């Protein structure tokens, strides 16, 4: 597989660490990355137990709204991730993903709830009927599964991850590491 020329940001909407990176990746990375929705389980990483206080402090330091956790977190984010994959097809993946992250981690809403997904979709002018149809398309499911394969083959073993050329950087420092790598090849 040939390494992409544009950085790739791999993320799962159910991962709070991905939310904190997503809020900064476009403004802090030297080159705007391609956003690639990937289920954490698809790269061998399950949704772990977050350090809620640490994440809340980091969100505050970043000037974000206070972290609010969905009741019963974690929930299954597959439908939200299918919606993100559909949004990618129609050119709205960044807007949809940020709206969904904010619903989950600033609004405390459950991404496993269809209404939460539709609220996020409405925030970026995606029609609810089209989103529901898109979630149900076999080709969208295959694209989401294929993204996990590509992320794994690139070397992503946890999320968030940013691929720059053949290198993959993961975790909370992935933006700084990816930006350094971009600077080295420019």
Rosetta blueprint (number, residue, H / E / L):
1 X L
2 X L
3 X L
4 X L
5 X L
6 X L
7 X L
8 X E
9 X E
10 X E
11 X E
12 X L
13 X L
14 X L
15 X L
16 X H
17 X H
18 X H
19 X H
20 X H
21 X H
22 X H
23 X H
24 X H
25 X H
26 X H
27 X H
28 X H
29 X L
30 X L
31 X L
32 X L
33 X L
34 X E
35 X E
36 X E
37 X E
38 X L
39 X L
40 X H
41 X H
42 X H
43 X H
44 X L
45 X L
46 X L
47 X L
48 X L
49 X L
50 X L
51 X L
52 X H
53 X H
54 X H
55 X H
56 X H
57 X H
58 X H
59 X H
60 X H
61 X H
62 X L
63 X L
64 X L
65 X L
66 X L
67 X L
68 X L
69 X L
70 X L
71 X L
72 X L
73 X L
74 X L
75 X L
76 X L
77 X L
78 X H
79 X H
80 X H
81 X H
82 X H
83 X H
84 X H
85 X H
86 X H
87 X H
88 X H
89 X H
90 X L
91 X L
92 X L
93 X H
94 X H
95 X H
96 X H
97 X H
98 X H
99 X H
100 X H
101 X H
102 X H
103 X H
104 X H
105 X H
106 X L
107 X L
108 X L
109 X L
110 X L
111 X L
112 X L
113 X L
114 X H
115 X H
116 X H
117 X H
118 X H
119 X H
120 X H
121 X H
122 X H
123 X H
124 X L
125 X L
126 X L
127 X L
128 X H
129 X H
130 X H
131 X H
132 X H
133 X H
134 X H
135 X H
136 X H
137 X L
138 X H
139 X H
140 X H
141 X H
142 X H
143 X H
144 X H
145 X H
146 X H
147 X H
148 X H
149 X H
150 X H
151 X H
152 X H
153 X H
154 X H
155 X L
156 X L
157 X L
158 X L
159 X L
160 X L
161 X E
162 X E
163 X E
164 X E
165 X L
166 X L
167 X E
168 X E
169 X E
170 X E
171 X L
172 X L
173 X L
174 X H
175 X H
176 X H
177 X H
178 X H
179 X H
180 X H
181 X H
182 X H
183 X H
184 X H
185 X H
186 X L
